[in-house]
Amino acid sequence: MTGLLVKEREVVIPGEILATGMDFLPAHGAFREKDNIISNQLGLVSLSGRLIKVIPLTGKYAPKVGDVVIGKVINMSFSFWYVDIGCSNDAVLPLVGTPEYVEKGADLSQYYNFGDIMSAKVSRVTRGVVEISMKAPGLRKLTGGKLIKVTPSKVPRIIGKQGSMISLIKERTGCRITVGQNGVVWIQGEPEMEFVAVDAIKLVDSKSHLEGLTEEVTKFLDKHAKAKEVIGEQDGSKEE
């Protein structure tokens, strides 16, 4: 018997046979051994045409050029800032990578200081060096709000197809949300709704492998929206 032995988003373990025969090809997280395609890690099955990929459930973030990340300034030199983006090596933000013009020799702490949080884009990855840039729309220093961490490999599920999942959470909570490919999420809104957005994102993170997740998140958000309406009506009646 040949063919596919697993389903989309199914959790598989190292050594598990995903498909037999030559109809499918192994991609990241899988390899071929004679007629079998086998998983080499714990993760979720992702199917794209004939390609079978296994997305890891755990592990450190591996930066790729073009990724939007959220990081924290942890050090600086005369010509760049060191930014923690949660990977093996700290990223560097050079002067030319900032939206502002910064003269050489300037006090860099006047622009981005220790502990500042920023959204940036990975512009270059070489051996041992990750360079980031803030020269793109929407990339900036992030102030206020909340930061939470999620599993980096589950970020695509949190964002959703064409941004559908994160747009749903933004609309229902009224929060501004930036999701970093490195598994860091920034949320800013009314304090009560920030907590709702946090719980919704954590729900997606914990159940990313399940089907019908959009419906479950919608019900969760609707429940909180109704609760907020009831509280608002009660507060209004008290004032009267």
C-alpha positions as a LaTeX table, in Angstrom:
\begin{tabular}{lrrr}
\hline
Residue & $x$ (\AA) & $y$ (\AA) & $z$ (\AA) \\
\hline
Met1 & 0.00 & 0.00 & 0.00 \\
Thr2 & 1.37 & 3.39 & $-0.97$ \\
Gly3 & 0.26 & 6.94 & $-0.29$ \\
Leu4 & $-0.17$ & 9.48 & 2.47 \\
Leu5 & $-0.48$ & 8.07 & 5.99 \\
Val6 & $-1.07$ & 11.33 & 7.92 \\
Lys7 & $-3.39$ & 14.34 & 7.80 \\
Glu8 & $-2.75$ & 18.09 & 7.69 \\
Arg9 & $-1.80$ & 19.46 & 11.16 \\
Glu10 & $-1.54$ & 15.96 & 12.62 \\
Val11 & 1.02 & 15.68 & 15.43 \\
Val12 & 3.82 & 13.25 & 14.56 \\
Ile13 & 6.90 & 11.98 & 16.39 \\
Pro14 & 10.49 & 11.31 & 15.24 \\
Gly15 & 10.70 & 8.10 & 13.23 \\
Glu16 & 7.00 & 8.07 & 12.26 \\
Ile17 & 6.28 & 7.12 & 8.64 \\
Leu18 & 4.37 & 9.93 & 6.91 \\
Ala19 & 3.95 & 8.48 & 3.43 \\
Thr20 & 5.04 & 5.56 & 1.29 \\
Gly21 & 5.88 & 5.43 & $-2.39$ \\
Met22 & 7.16 & 8.14 & $-4.71$ \\
Asp23 & 4.05 & 10.32 & $-4.96$ \\
Phe24 & 5.27 & 12.64 & $-2.20$ \\
Leu25 & 8.53 & 14.47 & $-1.49$ \\
Pro26 & 10.09 & 15.23 & 1.93 \\
Ala27 & 10.67 & 18.86 & 2.93 \\
His28 & 11.90 & 20.44 & 6.18 \\
Gly29 & 11.54 & 18.09 & 9.16 \\
Ala30 & 11.25 & 14.91 & 7.07 \\
Phe31 & 13.52 & 12.61 & 5.06 \\
Arg32 & 13.25 & 9.71 & 2.66 \\
Glu33 & 14.40 & 6.21 & 3.49 \\
Lys34 & 13.84 & 3.88 & 0.52 \\
Asp35 & 10.06 & 4.03 & $-0.18$ \\
Asn36 & 9.15 & 5.79 & 3.06 \\
Ile37 & 9.04 & 9.47 & 4.04 \\
Ile38 & 9.81 & 9.71 & 7.75 \\
Ser39 & 9.55 & 12.51 & 10.32 \\
Asn40 & 12.78 & 13.50 & 12.06 \\
Gln41 & 11.18 & 15.65 & 14.78 \\
Leu42 & 8.14 & 16.17 & 16.98 \\
Gly43 & 5.84 & 18.51 & 15.11 \\
Leu44 & 2.79 & 19.23 & 12.97 \\
Val45 & 2.35 & 17.89 & 9.46 \\
Ser46 & 2.11 & 20.57 & 6.76 \\
Leu47 & 1.12 & 19.54 & 3.22 \\
Ser48 & 1.79 & 21.65 & 0.15 \\
Gly49 & 1.08 & 19.80 & $-3.08$ \\
Arg50 & 3.44 & 16.83 & $-3.12$ \\
Leu51 & 5.65 & 18.26 & $-0.36$ \\
Ile52 & 5.41 & 16.98 & 3.22 \\
Lys53 & 6.88 & 19.21 & 5.92 \\
Val54 & 6.99 & 18.80 & 9.70 \\
Ile55 & 6.76 & 22.05 & 11.66 \\
Pro56 & 8.51 & 21.69 & 15.05 \\
Leu57 & 6.39 & 22.16 & 18.17 \\
Thr58 & 9.31 & 23.41 & 20.23 \\
Gly59 & 12.76 & 24.90 & 19.74 \\
Lys60 & 14.51 & 28.24 & 19.42 \\
Tyr61 & 13.64 & 30.76 & 16.76 \\
Ala62 & 15.76 & 30.47 & 13.59 \\
Pro63 & 15.86 & 33.90 & 11.87 \\
Lys64 & 15.20 & 34.28 & 8.15 \\
Val65 & 15.61 & 37.38 & 5.99 \\
Gly66 & 12.30 & 39.23 & 5.80 \\
Asp67 & 10.99 & 38.07 & 9.18 \\
Val68 & 9.32 & 40.71 & 11.32 \\
Val69 & 10.56 & 40.31 & 14.89 \\
Ile70 & 10.04 & 41.99 & 18.26 \\
Gly71 & 13.17 & 42.49 & 20.35 \\
Lys72 & 14.63 & 44.25 & 23.36 \\
Val73 & 17.71 & 46.47 & 23.39 \\
Ile74 & 20.28 & 44.86 & 25.69 \\
Asn75 & 23.48 & 46.71 & 24.78 \\
Met76 & 24.98 & 49.25 & 22.39 \\
Ser77 & 28.31 & 50.31 & 20.90 \\
Phe78 & 29.40 & 53.41 & 18.99 \\
Ser79 & 27.65 & 52.36 & 15.78 \\
Phe80 & 24.90 & 49.85 & 16.55 \\
Trp81 & 22.54 & 48.41 & 19.14 \\
Tyr82 & 22.45 & 44.79 & 20.33 \\
Val83 & 18.88 & 43.46 & 20.33 \\
Asp84 & 17.64 & 40.23 & 21.92 \\
Ile85 & 15.24 & 38.56 & 19.48 \\
Gly86 & 15.22 & 35.14 & 21.15 \\
Cys87 & 17.62 & 33.29 & 18.85 \\
Ser88 & 21.07 & 31.83 & 19.50 \\
Asn89 & 22.83 & 35.13 & 18.67 \\
Asp90 & 21.72 & 38.66 & 19.55 \\
Ala91 & 20.74 & 40.76 & 16.54 \\
Val92 & 22.47 & 44.01 & 15.66 \\
Leu93 & 20.68 & 47.18 & 14.57 \\
Pro94 & 23.17 & 49.44 & 12.72 \\
Leu95 & 22.77 & 53.22 & 12.44 \\
Val96 & 21.71 & 52.88 & 8.80 \\
Gly97 & 18.90 & 50.57 & 9.86 \\
Thr98 & 16.99 & 53.17 & 11.88 \\
Pro99 & 14.17 & 55.36 & 10.51 \\
Glu100 & 15.89 & 58.43 & 12.02 \\
Tyr101 & 19.13 & 59.94 & 10.82 \\
Val102 & 21.72 & 59.24 & 13.52 \\
Glu103 & 25.10 & 60.96 & 13.27 \\
Lys104 & 28.24 & 58.97 & 13.98 \\
Gly105 & 29.40 & 59.58 & 17.54 \\
Ala106 & 25.91 & 60.49 & 18.76 \\
Asp107 & 24.62 & 59.21 & 22.10 \\
Leu108 & 22.70 & 56.16 & 20.88 \\
Ser109 & 20.73 & 55.93 & 24.13 \\
Gln110 & 18.89 & 59.10 & 23.08 \\
Tyr111 & 17.27 & 57.09 & 20.31 \\
Tyr112 & 16.93 & 53.55 & 21.70 \\
Asn113 & 17.93 & 52.85 & 25.28 \\
Phe114 & 18.49 & 49.72 & 27.36 \\
Gly115 & 15.24 & 47.79 & 27.74 \\
Asp116 & 13.44 & 49.50 & 24.85 \\
Ile117 & 11.16 & 47.21 & 22.85 \\
Met118 & 11.05 & 47.49 & 19.07 \\
Ser119 & 9.58 & 45.83 & 16.00 \\
Ala120 & 12.09 & 45.31 & 13.21 \\
Lys121 & 12.74 & 43.19 & 10.15 \\
Val122 & 15.60 & 40.72 & 9.64 \\
Ser123 & 17.66 & 42.24 & 6.82 \\
Arg124 & 20.70 & 39.96 & 6.75 \\
Val125 & 21.70 & 36.60 & 8.21 \\
Thr126 & 25.32 & 35.52 & 7.92 \\
Arg127 & 27.38 & 33.09 & 9.93 \\
Gly128 & 26.98 & 34.15 & 13.56 \\
Val129 & 25.47 & 37.58 & 12.71 \\
Val130 & 21.81 & 38.59 & 12.43 \\
Glu131 & 21.21 & 42.15 & 11.24 \\
Ile132 & 17.86 & 43.89 & 11.61 \\
Ser133 & 16.36 & 47.07 & 10.20 \\
Met134 & 13.47 & 49.36 & 11.12 \\
Lys135 & 13.23 & 50.97 & 7.68 \\
Ala136 & 9.78 & 49.74 & 6.67 \\
Pro137 & 6.19 & 50.83 & 7.38 \\
Gly138 & 4.92 & 49.82 & 10.82 \\
Leu139 & 8.35 & 49.12 & 12.32 \\
Arg140 & 9.01 & 51.26 & 15.38 \\
Lys141 & 9.72 & 51.48 & 19.09 \\
Leu142 & 6.84 & 49.88 & 20.98 \\
Thr143 & 5.72 & 51.65 & 24.15 \\
Gly144 & 3.17 & 50.55 & 26.73 \\
Gly145 & 0.97 & 47.52 & 26.23 \\
Lys146 & 1.80 & 43.90 & 27.02 \\
Leu147 & 4.34 & 41.43 & 25.69 \\
Ile148 & 3.69 & 37.70 & 25.59 \\
Lys149 & 5.69 & 34.80 & 24.22 \\
Val150 & 4.29 & 32.05 & 22.01 \\
Thr151 & 5.84 & 29.08 & 20.22 \\
Pro152 & 7.67 & 30.52 & 17.16 \\
Ser153 & 6.58 & 27.63 & 14.92 \\
Lys154 & 2.92 & 28.39 & 15.71 \\
Val155 & 3.08 & 32.03 & 14.61 \\
Pro156 & 1.59 & 31.27 & 11.15 \\
Arg157 & $-1.46$ & 29.74 & 12.88 \\
Ile158 & $-1.78$ & 32.76 & 15.18 \\
Ile159 & $-1.65$ & 35.11 & 12.18 \\
Gly160 & $-3.96$ & 32.88 & 10.11 \\
Lys161 & $-4.43$ & 32.68 & 6.37 \\
Gln162 & $-4.03$ & 36.18 & 4.93 \\
Gly163 & $-4.02$ & 37.49 & 8.50 \\
Ser164 & $-7.53$ & 36.18 & 9.25 \\
Met165 & $-6.97$ & 34.96 & 12.83 \\
Ile166 & $-5.09$ & 37.97 & 14.17 \\
Ser167 & $-7.51$ & 40.33 & 12.38 \\
Leu168 & $-10.40$ & 38.60 & 14.16 \\
Ile169 & $-8.73$ & 39.12 & 17.55 \\
Lys170 & $-7.88$ & 42.76 & 16.75 \\
Glu171 & $-11.43$ & 43.56 & 15.64 \\
Arg172 & $-13.17$ & 41.91 & 18.61 \\
Thr173 & $-10.83$ & 43.40 & 21.24 \\
Gly174 & $-10.01$ & 46.78 & 19.68 \\
Cys175 & $-6.33$ & 46.16 & 20.45 \\
Arg176 & $-3.29$ & 47.02 & 18.38 \\
Ile177 & $-1.32$ & 43.80 & 17.95 \\
Thr178 & 2.07 & 43.09 & 16.40 \\
Val179 & 3.12 & 39.46 & 16.01 \\
Gly180 & 6.83 & 38.73 & 15.68 \\
Gln181 & 8.00 & 35.66 & 13.77 \\
Asn182 & 10.31 & 35.08 & 16.74 \\
Gly183 & 7.34 & 34.21 & 18.95 \\
Val184 & 6.93 & 37.56 & 20.72 \\
Val185 & 3.57 & 39.36 & 20.54 \\
Trp186 & 2.91 & 43.00 & 21.51 \\
Ile187 & $-0.64$ & 43.96 & 22.51 \\
Gln188 & $-1.95$ & 47.44 & 23.36 \\
Gly189 & $-5.53$ & 48.46 & 24.12 \\
Glu190 & $-7.97$ & 48.91 & 26.98 \\
Pro191 & $-6.54$ & 47.00 & 29.99 \\
Glu192 & $-9.51$ & 44.64 & 30.17 \\
Met193 & $-9.38$ & 43.87 & 26.44 \\
Glu194 & $-5.62$ & 43.37 & 26.52 \\
Phe195 & $-6.21$ & 40.41 & 28.83 \\
Val196 & $-8.89$ & 39.05 & 26.49 \\
Ala197 & $-6.51$ & 39.33 & 23.50 \\
Val198 & $-3.75$ & 37.61 & 25.49 \\
Asp199 & $-6.06$ & 34.70 & 26.37 \\
Ala200 & $-7.28$ & 34.39 & 22.77 \\
Ile201 & $-3.71$ & 34.24 & 21.42 \\
Lys202 & $-2.71$ & 31.70 & 24.07 \\
Leu203 & $-5.75$ & 29.64 & 23.07 \\
Val204 & $-4.52$ & 29.54 & 19.47 \\
Asp205 & $-0.98$ & 28.73 & 20.65 \\
Ser206 & $-2.15$ & 25.77 & 22.75 \\
Lys207 & $-4.63$ & 24.36 & 20.20 \\
Ser208 & $-2.90$ & 25.21 & 16.93 \\
His209 & $-3.04$ & 21.59 & 15.75 \\
Leu210 & $-6.82$ & 21.29 & 16.05 \\
Glu211 & $-9.44$ & 21.86 & 13.37 \\
Gly212 & $-12.28$ & 24.35 & 13.91 \\
Leu213 & $-10.01$ & 26.70 & 15.82 \\
Thr214 & $-11.42$ & 29.87 & 14.20 \\
Glu215 & $-14.91$ & 28.97 & 15.43 \\
Glu216 & $-13.62$ & 28.27 & 18.94 \\
Val217 & $-11.76$ & 31.59 & 19.10 \\
Thr218 & $-14.83$ & 33.43 & 17.77 \\
Lys219 & $-17.03$ & 31.91 & 20.50 \\
Phe220 & $-14.43$ & 32.83 & 23.12 \\
Leu221 & $-14.31$ & 36.45 & 21.95 \\
Asp222 & $-18.10$ & 36.69 & 21.62 \\
Lys223 & $-18.51$ & 35.48 & 25.20 \\
His224 & $-16.23$ & 38.23 & 26.50 \\
Ala225 & $-17.88$ & 40.86 & 24.30 \\
Lys226 & $-21.31$ & 39.96 & 25.72 \\
Ala227 & $-19.94$ & 40.03 & 29.25 \\
Lys228 & $-18.55$ & 43.51 & 28.63 \\
Glu229 & $-21.93$ & 44.69 & 27.27 \\
Val230 & $-23.71$ & 43.40 & 30.39 \\
Ile231 & $-21.23$ & 45.16 & 32.68 \\
Gly232 & $-21.66$ & 48.37 & 30.65 \\
Glu233 & $-25.46$ & 48.18 & 30.95 \\
Gln234 & $-25.20$ & 47.59 & 34.70 \\
Asp235 & $-22.87$ & 50.55 & 35.14 \\
Gly236 & $-25.26$ & 52.72 & 33.13 \\
Ser237 & $-28.25$ & 51.73 & 35.27 \\
Lys238 & $-26.31$ & 52.55 & 38.44 \\
Glu239 & $-25.58$ & 56.06 & 37.19 \\
Glu240 & $-29.26$ & 56.64 & 36.52 \\
\hline
\end{tabular}
